[in-house]
Amino acid sequence: MKKIYTLIIFIFITQLSFAQGQAGSLFLSINPGAKSSGMGEANIGIADDAYATYYNPAGLTNLSSKEFSFMHSSYLPNLVDDMSYDFLTFGMPLGEGEAIGGHFTYLNLGDQTSTDSNNSELGTFSSYMYALNVSYAKSLDSNSSVGVSGKYFFQELAVTGDFDASSSNFAIDLGYFRHNAFDNPNLKLGLILANLGPGVSFNDGEEDPLPSKLGLGSSLSVMDGKGIAALDLNYEINDKSMSTHLGFQYSISKQIFVRAGMLNDSAGDVSFSSLGFGFNLEAISFDLSYLLADEFDPHADMLKFSISGSF
């Protein structure tokens, strides 16, 4: 039936936009947070806020108070006008050297039109994906910590009549964080092995592997602590490809931050720059990022907005 062909085309375009090859469940690879997005999505070696639940759960031990954050973005605005991405996260210290956190991810792929073999419209259906994550971190000593995340995720591409393209699964992340790396008090390192779990099937007899990755990140405090330079290297295990993330943040004052970054993904031929701005009002902060890319790149002109609080 043509509605199935339409769905296949839709999935193909979506995968092309995410610049991935062999893996499925690609929404798990969308990097959240306007702060990190403004720095080229380099955050594995920073991980000092509630977004550590995604980038590096071991970084939750860097929190000194309870934190939460919400991010919203109109996703891939150059491709479609009704796709949105939302991310809600929290983190909190438990006690001496321990912390917990979690996040909820929701990707709304918009409404699709179902048609029959005669191209007659049968109605519309909604497509969406979400993930629930719980994280735990523990310090090994005064300079290092480890963390683990467990996540459940669900994907519904289409449910029309007797055709059901939905699936659910689980995965885990493992992280490590190091202060005072190589005896340099200004250098931090992070390591993460993300999205480990069984493959995903949509009841079609085929199984796609998860977008598993090995990530190494570093951050260096510069300019007497006013600047942070960050570098992440992410190796996509199934696609055997590398993405490079470079970022820089400068503190104009204790309340105002400016950011810039670059991302390059060799596998998907994706390359874009980013700009960011942050405003901190002690207990609450606001962050905004903007992606600059070629006009034909679906990532171009994408805005991400985050609001965060601590208590």
N, C-alpha and C positions, 0 to 999 in steps of 0.2 A: 504494500500500500504506500501511496505517496507520502503519507504522514510520517512513515518510518524513514523514507529517504530524506525528508526535510530534517528530521531529527539528526540523522547521520551527518548531514552537511553542517548543521548547527554545532555539533560536537567538534567536527573538524576545524571550523573557524575559531571556536573557543580555544582549542589546543594550540592552534597556530598563534593566537594572540598571547598565550602564556609562554610561547617559545620553548615548549618541551617536546620530547619525542616519544619514548617508550612508556613513560609512566602515566598512570591515571590519578584521579583524585587531586588534580592540579591546584585546586583552590587552597590546599594545605601549604602551598609554596608562596602564597601572596603575603609579602612582608608588610606587617601593620605598623602604625604609629607615624604621625606627621614628623616627629622629632627625628627618628631614624631615616625616614624617607628623605628629609631634607639633607641628610648626610650620605646619600647614595645607598641607603639601606645597610650601612655598616654599623653593627651593634653587638656582635658576638663578644668582642673584647671590651665593651662598655657595660652593658647589661646592669644598669644601676637604678632602674625603675621597674614599674609593674610589668612592662613589656618583656622583662626577662623570662616570663612564662613561655614566651614564644621563641625568643632569640637564643637564650641560654639559661635554663632553669637554675643552674648553679649560681648565677648572679643575684638570685633572690636574697642571699645572705648579705648583699650590699645595702639592703633597705634598713633604715633606722626607724621607720614609722610605717603605719598602714598607708597604702597607696591604692588608688583606683584610677582608671582612665577609660575614656570612650573615644573612639575614632570613627569618622564617617567619610566615605568617599564615593563619588559617582565614578564607577569603575569603567575603564576603557571608553571614555566619552567620544573618541573618534570612530568607534566601531558601532556602538548602539547608544540609545538615549535613555534606556530604562534599566540599566544594570547598576547595582549599588553594592557596596561592601561595608560592613559594620563590624567593629571589634570592641568588645568590652572586657577589661582585665582588672585584676586586683592582686595585691601581694602584701604580706605582713610578716614581721618577725614573730617567731613562736617563743623563743627564749634564747639562751646562750648558744649562739652558733647555729640556730635552726630557723627556717622560714618556710612558709607555704604560700601558694597562690593559685590562680586559675584564670581561664579566659573562655569567652564564648565568641565564636566567629560565625557570621552569617553573610553569605553571598547570594544576592537576589539576581537571577539571570533574566528576569522580566517575563512577560507573557509571550507565548508562541501560538501560532495559528495552526490548527490541525486540519488537513484536507484529505479527501479520498482520492481514488484513482482517476476520477473525472475532474479533479481540481476544485471540487465543491467544498466550501468551508464547513467543517463539522463543529467548530467552536474554538475556544482558546484553552490553554493550560499553562500553569505556572511552573517554572523551573527554579530550583533553589538548592543550596547546600549549607550545612552548618556543622560545627564541631564544638564539643565540650571538652575542656582540658583541666586537669588538676596537676599541680606541681609541688614538689618538695625538695628542699635544699639543706645541706648540712656542711658546716665548716670542718675541714680536716685539721687545720692549724690556723695560726693567725694570718696566713697569707693565701691559703687555698681552700676551695670548697667544691663539692660535687652536687649534682642535682638530677632529678628524674621527673619526667612528665608522662602522664597517661592520658590518652584522648580517645573519645568516641566520636565518630562522624557519620553523617547521613547525607545522601545525595538523591535528589529526585529530579530527573531530567524530564520525565513525562509520565503521566498516568492517563491514558485515554482508552476507554473501552476495556478490552481484554489485554491491552498492551501496557506493561508496567516496567518502565526503565528507572528503577530506584534501587539503592543499595546502601548498606550500613557496614561499618567495620571499626577496627580499633588500631591504635599504634602507640609507640612510646618514643620519647626523646631522652637522650643521655647527655649531660653537660659537665664541663669542668671549667673553673675560673681561677686565675692566679694573679695576685697582686705582687708588686716588687719582683717582676720577672727579670731573670738574669741579674739580680741584685741591683736593679734600677728602680728606685721608688716611683718614678714617673711612668713606668711601663706596666701595662696589664695585658694578659693573654686570656683567650677563651677558646674552648673546643666544644663542638656539639656533633652528635650523631643523631639525626632527626628522621622521623617518619619510618620507624622500623615496625613492620607488621606484615600480615598476609595480604595477598593481592585482592583486588576488587573486581567483582563480576556483576553485570546487570542482567543476569538470567538469560544471557545469550550464548552461554557455553564458552565464552572467552574470559580470560582473567588478565587484568592489567596490574603491574606492580605499583607499589606506592612510590611517590617521588622522594625516595630516600636520599639523604645527602650527608656528607662529611664537611663540616665547616670549621675553619680556623680564623680567629679574629684577634686583632691587637689594637690597643689605643695608647697614645702617648700624650702626656700633659706637656704643653709647650707654652712659651711666652709668659713665664712666671705664673702658670696656672690659668691664664685667661683663655688659652686655646687648647683644643683637643683634636688630634689627628688620628683617624681610624682607618684600618684596612681589614677587610674580610675577604677570604677566599673560600668559595663554596664549590665542592665537587659533587656533581649529580651522579650518583652511583649507577643508576640504570642507563642513563644516557652517555655516561663516561665523558662528561663535559665540565668545564670550569667557568664560573662566573666570578668577576672581580668587582669589589665594592670599595670605593674610596670616599672618605668624608672628612669634613673639617667643621668645627664649631668655634666661634669666637664670642666671648662674653663682653659685650659693650659695658655692661654694669651687672650688678647682682640680679637685676630684673629682666634685662634685655639680651637676647642671643640671636646671632645670625649664623646661618649654616649654608654649606654648599657641598655637592657631592657628584660622583660619577659612577655609573654602573655599566658593565660590559659583560654580555653573555655570549660566548663564542658559539654555542650550539644553536641558539635561536637567532643569531645575528641581531641581537637586541643591544642597543647602546643608547643611553640617554643621560642627561645631566639633571641635577635637581638643585633647587634653592629652598631655603627654609628660614623661618622666623619664630622666635619663642618669646613669650612674655610671662614672667613669674611674679605672682602676687602672694608669696609665702605659702599659704595653704592651698592655693589654686593656681594653675598655670594653663596657658593656651599655646598651642603650636600649630603652625601652618606650613605646608610644603607644596611645591609646584614643580612638575616634571616638564623638562624641555626636551623635545625629540623631533625627528623629522615629521612633517605634516601627514605622512602616510602611516606613521607608527601609531597604533591604537592607544599607546600609553601617553601620547602627547597631550599637553594641556590638562593633565589629571591633577586635581587638587585633593589634598588630604587635610582634614582638620581634626585636632585632638583637644580634649579638655581633660585635665588631670587634677586630682586633689590628694592631699595627705592629711592625716589626723592621728 
